[in-house]
Amino acid sequence: MLLGASAVLLAGGSELFAEHASAAGRRFGVTALAVGLLLAGAEPEELLTGVLASARHLPGVAGGDAIGANVTMLTAVLGLTALVRPLELGGRVRAYALTASATGVIAALALASGRVSRVWGVVLVAAYLVTVAVVWWRERRPPAFGEAAELREHPETGRVSGSGDRRAAVLVVVGVGAMAGGGWLAVSGAERVVNSAGLAQSVVGLTFVALATTAELFALVWAAHRRGIEELALAGVLGSAIYNATATLGAAALVRPIEANGLQWQAWLAAALPVALVAYAWIWRRVGRVGGTLLVASYGLFLGLTFK
């Protein structure tokens, strides 16, 4: 019942977000790409899961969810999307992919010793705040995509009314709230499903909980991709990867230092995936069905090695 209810909230919230992101970007004074990176990328259910797991002495779930969610998004989510429709990685998206990789490296370094201290927690949270400030500064200009649709709405001026922008901003926030609520329900349902499985905490965090907390990204990416706004789809994934590697992991460590061995190679994999995507798109111009197949296969290999 919890998982079914979460699916409804996730689908509805993602539709609202994808439909009104460009107009909301105008209202906030930033591009729709920034809205995707910062608003869709900020995942309160991920942070809540990490903090609660850390507080309840479940460090493997806290660290595993943050890292596992990133691997899931960058392989399964993008891979399945590319199988349906090729993904174009423009210059701006590539820059943020490299940013996601850089924050992933910081997270991997924090996990290298098997213990994320409170000092590392401060460093990780600070890295996220700096990233937010840089994105906000860079993206305070008119949207770089969706402009044609805006002109179709008002061909004489190329603008929409202020009230329309305000309504769009409210609907985007409502959409994110619905996605967060759906993600929370998905986590609750997943925890109940795996309670009797007898698996290690890190395995549960890397797989079952990560799948539950990334469910909204599946819905969001599909909704944005179906509308032909691939940048928004990619921005949501990359923003989430940045958020999980810094804010989610850092906040969990601030509550209680995370003792989590067995997450090192997964953390380095999460850091390397955005660079691999950029390299693939640079060589082949886009991530099409072949690239999507490779990504999905990579996720399958990740699961096999994690459960081994």
Kinemage of the C-alpha trace (Angstrom):
@kinemage 1
@onewidth
@group {chain A} dominant
@subgroup {mainchain}
@vectorlist {calphas} color= white
{ca met a 1} P 0.000 0.000 0.000
{ca leu a 2} L 2.826 2.399 0.844
{ca leu a 3} L 4.654 1.698 -2.415
{ca gly a 4} L 1.431 2.057 -4.410
{ca ala a 5} L 0.631 5.402 -2.797
{ca ser a 6} L 4.182 6.594 -3.405
{ca ala a 7} L 3.871 5.804 -7.122
{ca val a 8} L 0.826 8.074 -7.410
{ca leu a 9} L 2.552 10.971 -5.630
{ca leu a 10} L 5.768 10.542 -7.597
{ca ala a 11} L 4.044 10.510 -10.967
{ca gly a 12} L 1.824 13.503 -10.180
{ca gly a 13} L 4.652 15.547 -8.682
{ca ser a 14} L 7.003 14.905 -11.584
{ca glu a 15} L 4.352 15.933 -14.101
{ca leu a 16} L 3.780 19.230 -12.283
{ca phe a 17} L 7.499 19.915 -12.063
{ca ala a 18} L 8.283 19.169 -15.718
{ca glu a 19} L 5.283 21.154 -16.952
{ca his a 20} L 6.098 24.378 -15.114
{ca ala a 21} L 9.877 24.378 -14.578
{ca ser a 22} L 10.708 26.927 -17.299
{ca ala a 23} L 8.109 29.439 -16.115
{ca ala a 24} L 9.204 28.928 -12.518
{ca gly a 25} L 12.775 29.630 -13.567
{ca arg a 26} L 11.694 33.007 -14.907
{ca arg a 27} L 9.904 33.716 -11.634
{ca phe a 28} L 12.993 32.830 -9.590
{ca gly a 29} L 15.219 34.810 -11.974
{ca val a 30} L 17.274 31.786 -13.006
{ca thr a 31} L 17.273 29.343 -15.890
{ca ala a 32} L 15.157 26.201 -15.905
{ca leu a 33} L 18.436 24.255 -15.817
{ca ala a 34} L 19.159 25.802 -12.423
{ca val a 35} L 15.668 24.891 -11.229
{ca gly a 36} L 16.374 21.292 -12.195
{ca leu a 37} L 19.804 21.268 -10.570
{ca leu a 38} L 18.808 22.951 -7.324
{ca leu a 39} L 15.116 22.249 -6.801
{ca ala a 40} L 14.667 18.793 -8.320
{ca gly a 41} L 18.189 17.882 -7.274
{ca ala a 42} L 17.534 18.680 -3.608
{ca glu a 43} L 16.024 15.466 -2.301
{ca pro a 44} L 14.716 15.880 1.260
{ca glu a 45} L 13.722 12.215 1.469
{ca glu a 46} L 17.346 11.219 0.796
{ca leu a 47} L 18.629 13.517 3.534
{ca leu a 48} L 15.882 12.423 5.937
{ca thr a 49} L 16.706 8.766 5.305
{ca gly a 50} L 20.408 9.340 5.937
{ca val a 51} L 19.859 11.380 9.091
{ca leu a 52} L 17.340 8.938 10.580
{ca ala a 53} L 19.507 5.937 9.717
{ca ser a 54} L 22.534 7.562 11.314
{ca ala a 55} L 20.544 8.508 14.421
{ca arg a 56} L 19.272 4.922 14.740
{ca his a 57} L 22.785 3.454 14.504
{ca leu a 58} L 22.323 2.217 10.934
{ca pro a 59} L 25.460 3.675 9.317
{ca gly a 60} L 25.461 1.230 6.426
{ca val a 61} L 21.981 2.333 5.397
{ca ala a 62} L 22.905 6.032 5.720
{ca gly a 63} L 26.099 5.821 3.670
{ca gly a 64} L 24.822 3.136 1.327
{ca asp a 65} L 21.706 5.076 0.377
{ca ala a 66} L 23.670 8.231 -0.510
{ca ile a 67} L 26.148 6.346 -2.699
{ca gly a 68} L 23.761 3.717 -4.029
{ca ala a 69} L 21.229 6.335 -5.106
{ca asn a 70} L 23.882 8.064 -7.207
{ca val a 71} L 24.943 4.842 -8.906
{ca thr a 72} L 21.296 3.961 -9.561
{ca met a 73} L 20.492 7.345 -11.094
{ca leu a 74} L 23.593 7.540 -13.250
{ca thr a 75} L 23.185 4.023 -14.627
{ca ala a 76} L 19.649 2.619 -14.426
{ca val a 77} L 17.690 5.886 -14.635
{ca leu a 78} L 19.699 7.473 -17.454
{ca gly a 79} L 20.218 4.136 -19.187
{ca leu a 80} L 16.508 3.305 -19.380
{ca thr a 81} L 15.790 6.844 -20.536
{ca ala a 82} L 18.406 6.670 -23.308
{ca leu a 83} L 16.892 3.402 -24.534
{ca val a 84} L 13.667 5.271 -25.252
{ca arg a 85} L 15.147 8.509 -26.595
{ca pro a 86} L 18.788 9.621 -27.026
{ca leu a 87} L 20.220 11.983 -24.418
{ca glu a 88} L 22.041 15.098 -25.601
{ca leu a 89} L 24.720 16.441 -23.273
{ca gly a 90} L 25.274 20.092 -24.132
{ca gly a 91} L 28.175 22.193 -22.921
{ca arg a 92} L 26.419 23.488 -19.826
{ca val a 93} L 25.207 20.031 -18.822
{ca arg a 94} L 28.728 18.637 -19.266
{ca ala a 95} L 30.089 21.280 -16.909
{ca tyr a 96} L 27.646 20.239 -14.206
{ca ala a 97} L 28.390 16.564 -14.872
{ca leu a 98} L 32.024 17.310 -14.080
{ca thr a 99} L 30.847 19.138 -10.954
{ca ala a 100} L 28.918 16.031 -9.921
{ca ser a 101} L 32.063 13.993 -10.453
{ca ala a 102} L 34.115 16.399 -8.326
{ca thr a 103} L 31.658 16.210 -5.423
{ca gly a 104} L 31.649 12.437 -5.843
{ca val a 105} L 35.419 12.408 -5.394
{ca ile a 106} L 35.046 14.371 -2.154
{ca ala a 107} L 32.511 11.815 -0.910
{ca ala a 108} L 34.819 8.939 -1.901
{ca leu a 109} L 37.696 10.536 -0.007
{ca ala a 110} L 35.457 10.961 3.036
{ca leu a 111} L 34.603 7.235 2.897
{ca ala a 112} L 38.149 6.080 2.108
{ca ser a 113} L 39.014 5.238 5.724
{ca gly a 114} L 35.672 3.546 6.348
{ca arg a 115} L 34.567 6.322 8.709
{ca val a 116} L 32.988 9.676 7.879
{ca ser a 117} L 33.717 11.978 10.817
{ca arg a 118} L 31.825 15.129 11.784
{ca val a 119} L 34.690 17.161 10.342
{ca trp a 120} L 34.102 15.486 6.988
{ca gly a 121} L 30.396 16.162 7.485
{ca val a 122} L 31.101 19.895 7.738
{ca val a 123} L 33.305 19.738 4.630
{ca leu a 124} L 30.621 17.916 2.640
{ca val a 125} L 27.798 20.267 3.629
{ca ala a 126} L 30.020 23.279 2.906
{ca ala a 127} L 30.820 21.836 -0.534
{ca tyr a 128} L 27.108 21.637 -1.294
{ca leu a 129} L 26.494 25.243 -0.202
{ca val a 130} L 29.358 26.457 -2.378
{ca thr a 131} L 27.988 24.505 -5.334
{ca val a 132} L 24.522 26.018 -4.855
{ca ala a 133} L 26.000 29.520 -4.773
{ca val a 134} L 28.004 28.934 -7.961
{ca val a 135} L 25.034 27.451 -9.834
{ca trp a 136} L 22.764 30.315 -8.768
{ca trp a 137} L 25.347 32.883 -9.869
{ca arg a 138} L 25.977 31.224 -13.249
{ca glu a 139} L 22.331 30.604 -14.106
{ca arg a 140} L 20.824 34.014 -13.336
{ca arg a 141} L 19.908 34.682 -16.939
{ca pro a 142} L 17.030 33.823 -19.334
{ca pro a 143} L 16.336 30.112 -19.895
{ca ala a 144} L 18.531 28.483 -22.527
{ca phe a 145} L 15.848 25.965 -23.469
{ca gly a 146} L 12.082 26.078 -23.740
{ca glu a 147} L 12.276 29.553 -25.274
{ca ala a 148} L 10.468 28.469 -28.407
{ca ala a 149} L 7.535 27.265 -26.318
{ca glu a 150} L 7.475 30.571 -24.457
{ca leu a 151} L 7.314 32.493 -27.723
{ca arg a 152} L 4.449 30.321 -28.878
{ca glu a 153} L 2.550 31.218 -25.734
{ca his a 154} L 2.858 34.964 -26.395
{ca pro a 155} L 4.202 35.512 -29.934
{ca glu a 156} L 3.728 39.251 -29.731
{ca thr a 157} L 5.943 39.707 -26.679
{ca gly a 158} L 7.659 36.385 -26.011
{ca arg a 159} L 6.568 36.696 -22.388
{ca val a 160} L 4.003 35.182 -20.076
{ca ser a 161} L 2.126 37.108 -17.457
{ca gly a 162} L 3.567 37.633 -14.003
{ca ser a 163} L 0.599 35.833 -12.462
{ca gly a 164} L 1.305 32.857 -14.716
{ca asp a 165} L 4.906 32.769 -13.520
{ca arg a 166} L 3.788 32.925 -9.891
{ca arg a 167} L 1.329 30.098 -10.439
{ca ala a 168} L 4.057 28.054 -12.144
{ca ala a 169} L 6.427 28.647 -9.235
{ca val a 170} L 3.803 27.454 -6.758
{ca leu a 171} L 3.015 24.372 -8.858
{ca val a 172} L 6.704 23.474 -9.124
{ca val a 173} L 7.024 23.623 -5.335
{ca val a 174} L 3.867 21.542 -4.983
{ca gly a 175} L 5.320 19.041 -7.455
{ca val a 176} L 8.556 18.763 -5.501
{ca gly a 177} L 6.578 18.375 -2.287
{ca ala a 178} L 4.529 15.570 -3.810
{ca met a 179} L 7.701 13.849 -5.039
{ca ala a 180} L 9.275 14.167 -1.581
{ca gly a 181} L 6.167 12.713 0.052
{ca gly a 182} L 6.130 9.885 -2.451
{ca gly a 183} L 9.811 9.208 -1.861
{ca trp a 184} L 9.253 9.059 1.896
{ca leu a 185} L 6.423 6.559 1.461
{ca ala a 186} L 8.597 4.505 -0.882
{ca val a 187} L 11.363 4.380 1.733
{ca ser a 188} L 8.907 3.315 4.436
{ca gly a 189} L 7.556 0.565 2.231
{ca ala a 190} L 11.032 -0.609 1.191
{ca glu a 191} L 12.236 -0.757 4.792
{ca arg a 192} L 9.321 -2.996 5.731
{ca val a 193} L 9.944 -5.243 2.740
{ca val a 194} L 13.642 -5.807 3.537
{ca asn a 195} L 13.436 -6.001 7.341
{ca ser a 196} L 13.322 -9.806 7.302
{ca ala a 197} L 15.803 -10.329 4.437
{ca gly a 198} L 18.844 -10.743 6.699
{ca leu a 199} L 21.094 -8.593 4.480
{ca ala a 200} L 23.952 -6.327 5.546
{ca gln a 201} L 23.060 -2.692 6.201
{ca ser a 202} L 25.274 -1.454 3.391
{ca val a 203} L 23.664 -3.854 0.891
{ca val a 204} L 20.179 -2.698 1.889
{ca gly a 205} L 21.215 0.957 1.585
{ca leu a 206} L 22.989 0.499 -1.744
{ca thr a 207} L 20.135 -1.400 -3.390
{ca phe a 208} L 16.622 -1.519 -1.938
{ca val a 209} L 16.603 1.844 -0.149
{ca ala a 210} L 18.492 3.531 -2.997
{ca leu a 211} L 15.921 2.265 -5.496
{ca ala a 212} L 13.083 3.542 -3.318
{ca thr a 213} L 14.570 6.999 -2.818
{ca thr a 214} L 15.391 7.416 -6.512
{ca ala a 215} L 11.910 6.422 -7.648
{ca glu a 216} L 10.954 10.073 -8.095
{ca leu a 217} L 13.913 10.576 -10.431
{ca phe a 218} L 12.612 7.806 -12.679
{ca ala a 219} L 9.276 9.627 -12.851
{ca leu a 220} L 10.804 13.091 -13.263
{ca val a 221} L 13.277 12.094 -15.968
{ca trp a 222} L 10.576 10.298 -17.913
{ca ala a 223} L 8.174 13.268 -17.658
{ca ala a 224} L 10.827 15.762 -18.759
{ca his a 225} L 12.189 13.475 -21.476
{ca arg a 226} L 8.713 12.890 -22.907
{ca arg a 227} L 8.335 16.656 -23.298
{ca gly a 228} L 11.633 16.894 -25.177
{ca ile a 229} L 13.455 18.881 -22.465
{ca glu a 230} L 16.406 16.555 -21.933
{ca glu a 231} L 18.427 19.227 -20.129
{ca leu a 232} L 15.860 19.291 -17.331
{ca ala a 233} L 15.963 15.499 -17.059
{ca leu a 234} L 19.761 15.480 -16.880
{ca ala a 235} L 19.793 18.446 -14.488
{ca gly a 236} L 17.582 16.596 -12.031
{ca val a 237} L 19.886 13.570 -12.025
{ca leu a 238} L 23.112 15.569 -11.796
{ca gly a 239} L 21.692 17.861 -9.118
{ca ser a 240} L 20.643 14.829 -7.099
{ca ala a 241} L 24.099 13.271 -7.482
{ca ile a 242} L 25.704 16.465 -6.160
{ca tyr a 243} L 23.198 16.666 -3.299
{ca asn a 244} L 23.599 13.043 -2.203
{ca ala a 245} L 27.403 13.109 -2.310
{ca thr a 246} L 27.566 16.241 -0.164
{ca ala a 247} L 24.437 17.297 1.751
{ca thr a 248} L 22.963 13.833 2.374
{ca leu a 249} L 26.193 12.129 3.413
{ca gly a 250} L 27.424 15.202 5.294
{ca ala a 251} L 24.220 15.721 7.296
{ca ala a 252} L 24.162 12.045 8.302
{ca ala a 253} L 27.768 12.322 9.517
{ca leu a 254} L 26.955 15.454 11.521
{ca val a 255} L 24.258 13.574 13.439
{ca arg a 256} L 26.660 10.741 14.223
{ca pro a 257} L 29.989 9.795 12.592
{ca ile a 258} L 29.336 7.090 10.006
{ca glu a 259} L 31.207 3.841 10.452
{ca ala a 260} L 30.691 2.278 7.047
{ca asn a 261} L 33.215 -0.131 5.620
{ca gly a 262} L 32.558 -1.768 2.271
{ca leu a 263} L 31.399 1.350 0.442
{ca gln a 264} L 34.715 2.503 -0.992
{ca trp a 265} L 34.610 1.076 -4.511
{ca gln a 266} L 30.954 2.018 -4.907
{ca ala a 267} L 31.793 5.609 -3.962
{ca trp a 268} L 34.573 5.788 -6.571
{ca leu a 269} L 32.215 4.286 -9.150
{ca ala a 270} L 29.631 6.991 -8.407
{ca ala a 271} L 32.356 9.634 -8.831
{ca ala a 272} L 33.588 8.183 -12.138
{ca leu a 273} L 30.190 7.742 -13.832
{ca pro a 274} L 29.543 11.437 -14.689
{ca val a 275} L 32.984 11.705 -16.322
{ca ala a 276} L 32.293 8.516 -18.275
{ca leu a 277} L 29.008 10.001 -19.513
{ca val a 278} L 30.744 13.184 -20.652
{ca ala a 279} L 33.460 11.206 -22.440
{ca tyr a 280} L 30.918 8.954 -24.164
{ca ala a 281} L 28.790 11.905 -25.281
{ca trp a 282} L 31.879 13.758 -26.530
{ca ile a 283} L 32.937 10.795 -28.676
{ca trp a 284} L 29.505 9.698 -29.925
{ca arg a 285} L 27.757 13.108 -29.754
{ca arg a 286} L 24.963 11.713 -27.582
{ca val a 287} L 23.986 8.802 -25.337
{ca gly a 288} L 21.738 6.632 -27.502
{ca arg a 289} L 20.479 3.069 -27.262
{ca val a 290} L 23.947 1.538 -27.233
{ca gly a 291} L 25.001 3.842 -24.414
{ca gly a 292} L 21.718 3.189 -22.610
{ca thr a 293} L 22.293 -0.551 -22.863
{ca leu a 294} L 25.796 -0.159 -21.429
{ca leu a 295} L 24.467 1.891 -18.525
{ca val a 296} L 21.724 -0.601 -17.674
{ca ala a 297} L 24.231 -3.460 -17.932
{ca ser a 298} L 26.561 -1.528 -15.618
{ca tyr a 299} L 23.788 -1.297 -13.042
{ca gly a 300} L 23.205 -5.036 -13.310
{ca leu a 301} L 26.929 -5.647 -12.758
{ca phe a 302} L 26.851 -3.262 -9.775
{ca leu a 303} L 23.998 -5.237 -8.221
{ca gly a 304} L 25.789 -8.535 -8.829
{ca leu a 305} L 28.980 -7.354 -7.146
{ca thr a 306} L 27.097 -5.755 -4.259
{ca phe a 307} L 25.117 -8.903 -3.443
{ca lys a 308} L 28.146 -11.155 -3.920
